[in-house]
Amino acid sequence: MKCVNGSYCSVENFFLSTLYKMPTFCDSEFQVHINQFNIEHLHHRLSKTNVSPHTRNTHSKFSKRESSLTESDHIQTYALPIDKTGHRILYTIVEYWPLLDSSDLSMNEWKRIAQDIYAFYNEFDGFVVLHGTDTLAYTASALSFMLENLDKPVVLTGAQLPVFEFRSDGWNNFLGALMIAGGKYAICEVTVLFHDKLFRGSRIVKCSSNNFDAFVSPNYPAIAELGTEITVNYDLIFRKPGLPKPFCIHTNLCQDVAILNIFPLISKEHIISMLSPPIKGVVLRTYGAGNIPSSRQDLLDALKEASDRGILMVNVTQCWRGGVKAVYSTGMVLNEYGVTPGYDMTTEAALIKLAYILSKTENKDYSCKRAMLLNSLRGEVTVEGEDSRAANLSLYNINCLNQDRNLMIYFAKLFSTASLDDSEGIGSMWVQRIVPILACCAAASNNLSCLKEMYHIIGHLQLFDSEGCTPLHKSALYGHISATKYLLECGVSVHIADKSGYTPLLCALNSLILSSELVQLLLDVGAVLNSESQLVTKLVHQAVSDGDIQRLRLYQLCGYSFYNMDEEGRSALHVAVTHRQLNSIKFLISPIYNEEKPPR
């Protein structure tokens, strides 16, 4: 936004043109080389309204992925400066037109964002949504539910002061969001970054209209904090139990939902009108720990009548912190009248969750929908009695302090040497260095018992050794299906590349123990082979020169196009002929392979 005639107005292309002049966001020396990264091809794809899946995604049974982008939307790619680890983030900005104030957003805009993320999901490592602050909490919750089986970071951010203001907080928020979405942190859920803190999107509320720390997560700690270092609490990241499923979107949310505030002067007629058709779901905002006036039988009868008609109702507190607990008789009575406790859900998350559940046609039964309300679908609620680290958030800081000591006890059993008196933090330092190595060794040796014990202690296995490898890289490299499956169930990301550029899928493809079952397992949970990478092309051409047909078939399974050229302009067939590899030549010219037409 820009100040026009004394008021803030949306100005077309202002943000993009400003970014180009800022060295922090646009490395001018590198900008001239951006076309080497197929940016023109990407912009061509982004400008199309009907987008087919990328070639490397041919193993998936996706139909056409439709994008909402039009010729009036502005598209530009920039490069951040190289960071201290030697990495550089390239990011492409799409500016929707017309630009909207966040107070003007509706479900159509949420649907548009979700569709565009889906359309270009395989083109990017993460996504940043720049959004006004007024309805950001609603959009964050909406995207949390719309984006199903998400395994890449989606970060929402904005600014309290528009970016043209000298003191704007927008630039810092934007840079932080780029670092989280484009870095190797594997925070694969919808989050909100504001004022150097990263929150779960379905847990935030706006707490201030003028302070820079405008958003808080009242009932759940920050997932990450950005100081001199970026500190990520990996055990707080939401991980859906079981094997991951392919990413998809659900955009047809039910709009027949409402919010009903309970207040002392409320009348029965007011409640009846709020529960009348076409309303299908209502968020009740009650007093304190979930209480309503139990002496008002007329109100209770209205709620009971609505419940009997199949109206889905969820009870959340009007208080900023805490949640609904049936500790008073005035709160327990709601359960008897068909109202589902919302525990510590925010009003925004409860409303969107209702809209999501009511729109799921596969769960038509009323009891099934109530059961879904009681469960944590995106980490939006702490369910009473659940056995998890997040179930007792008041002890979170204590748990963090004790976590290293618990690990040290574990290592004491292994090495017979350890000390719980670690006031100088030396033991803790070694624990943090050793844990990733042990986890990677356990994965490489298919030691499930060790992996399970480590997961039980630290709550996650998203660990990185000095080469940037996760345990999943190691299990895939050594061809261990059981360890790979367990690590996937623990939420280890399939999209992380190590310092050499290898993803777990690429490790599996270059394993000495080739396994089509292992490769298919990684593909089924959303792993994608970047066919345009010169590293991948180099490895494929090595397999061609070796006559390794089994490996070539696996690359083909992953959607690799053998027409891709290496840095010398050679295709796979050029390499096969050069090395006189008859088996490779027969494979490359076979009718099955030639079902794919070469590009012109």
C-alpha positions, 0 to 999 in steps of 0.5 A, a space after each residue: 500500500 501507498 499513501 495517496 491523498 492522505 490515506 493508504 491505497 493499493 497501488 499496482 506494481 509498487 511493491 515489485 518495483 520497490 523490491 528491485 531497488 533493495 539489495 537485501 531482497 534483490 542481488 543485482 549482480 546475480 539478477 542478470 543470471 536468473 534466466 539460467 534457471 529457466 525463469 522464462 519457462 516458469 513465467 510462461 507457465 505462471 501466465 497460463 490459466 490452465 496448467 498441466 502437471 510438470 513432466 516430472 510428476 507423470 507418476 501421479 494421477 493428477 488431472 489438469 491443475 488450474 491456476 487463477 492467474 491472468 495476464 493482468 497479474 504481475 510476475 517477477 523473480 528475484 534472488 536473495 544474497 548468498 547466506 552464510 551457509 553458501 545458499 541462495 533463495 530464488 523467489 517468484 512473486 505473483 501480484 494479484 490484480 486487483 489488490 484487495 484490502 484484507 477486510 474485503 477478502 472472502 472465501 473466493 480469495 481463499 479458494 484462489 490462493 489454495 488453487 494457485 498453491 496446488 497448481 504450482 506445488 511442484 515448482 517451488 520448495 515453499 510458499 509465502 502469502 503476503 496478507 493484510 492483518 485484519 483478516 489474516 487469522 481467518 485466512 491462515 486457518 482457512 488455508 490450514 484446512 484447505 491444504 490437505 496432506 501439506 508437506 511444504 511450508 506455507 507462511 503468511 505474513 504482513 505489516 502493521 505499517 505499509 512498506 513505503 513507511 520508513 519504520 515499516 515492519 513489513 520488510 523484516 516480516 517478509 524476509 523472515 517468511 522467505 527464510 522459513 519458506 525457502 530454507 531447509 527447516 521443513 516446517 510443513 504446515 501453514 504458519 504465520 510469521 510476525 515480529 520474529 516469531 513463527 506461529 501455527 496458522 490455526 492458533 493465532 489471533 490478532 491482539 493489537 491494531 497498532 503494535 508490531 507484535 500484532 499476533 499471538 498464539 494464546 494457547 500454543 508456543 511459537 514454532 520458531 523464533 528469529 533472533 541472531 539465529 533461527 531457532 526451530 522447536 521441531 517437536 512442536 510441528 504438527 505431524 499427522 499420524 500414519 504414512 503421508 498422502 499426496 497433497 490435495 486441496 479442499 476448497 468448497 467450504 460450507 458458508 452456512 456457519 456463524 458466530 454466536 456471542 453469549 451475553 447477559 441480555 441475550 434473548 431466546 429469539 436472538 438465539 433462535 434466529 441465529 440457529 435458523 436455516 440456512 445455518 448448519 453450524 454455529 460457534 458459541 462464544 461462552 463465558 470463562 471455561 465454557 459457561 452459559 446461564 444454566 438457569 435460562 431453560 429457554 436458551 437451553 431448549 433452543 440449543 437442544 432443538 437446533 442440535 436435534 435438527 442436525 445443527 453442528 455447534 462448538 463451544 469456545 471461550 470468550 477469554 483470550 487465553 485458556 479454553 473450554 473445560 467442563 468443570 462447572 455445572 453451567 458448562 457441563 450442561 452444554 454437553 448434554 444439549 448437543 454442544 461440542 466442547 472446543 477446548 482451546 480453539 480460537 474463534 477463527 479456527 473453530 469457525 473455519 473448522 466447522 465450515 470444513 467439516 460440514 463441507 466433507 461429503 464423505 462424512 454425512 453422519 452427524 455423529 461422525 462430524 461431531 467426532 471430527 470436531 473433537 479431534 485435532 485435524 491440523 493441530 488447531 486444538 489441544 484435546 483433553 486427555 491426549 497423550 502428547 507433549 503439547 497436551 500439557 503446554 504449561 510445562 513446555 518450558 520445563 520439558 525443553 530444559 529437561 529434554 537434553 537431560 533425558 537424552 543424556 540419560 539415554 546416552 549414558 546407557 550407551 556409553 556409561 558416561 554422562 553427567 546430569 550436572 551440566 551447568 555450563 551446557 557442555 554436555 548439551 552441546 555434545 548431545 545436539 551434535 551427536 543426536 543427528 549422527 546417531 539417528 542417521 546411523 540408526 537409519 542407515 543400519 535399519 535400527 528401528 528400535 533405536 529410532 523409536 527410542 530417540 523419537 520417544 525422547 525428543 518427539 521428532 526425527 527431523 534432524 540434520 547431520 553436518 552434510 545436511 542429511 536427514 535420517 530419511 536420506 540415509 535409510 533411502 540411500 541404503 535401501 531400507 524400506 522399514 526404516 524409511 516407512 517409519 521415518 515418514 510416519 514420524 513426519 520427516 520431510 521427503 523434500 529436503 535436499 542435503 548440501 550436495 543437492 540430494 533429496 531422499 528420492 534421489 538417494 534411493 535412485 542412486 542406492 547400491 541396493 535398488 528397490 522399486 518398492 522403496 522408490 514407489 513408497 517415496 513417490 506415493 507420499 509426494 516426493 518429486 524428482 526435479 528433472 530440470 536439475 543438472 545434478 539429476 541429468 548428470 546422474 541419469 547420464 552416468 547410469 546410461 553410460 554404465 548400461 544400468 537399465 534397472 536404474 533407468 527404469 526407476 528414473 522413468 518411473 519418477 517421470 524423468 524425461 530422457 530428452 533433457 540435455 546436460 551442460 554440453 547439450 547432450 541427451 541420454 541417447 547421445 551419451 549411450 551412443 558415445 559409450 557404445 552402450 547397446 542396452 541403453 540405446 535399446 531402452 531409449 529407443 524402445 516403443 514404451 519409452 517413445 510414448 513421450 514425444 520430444 520437445 520441439 
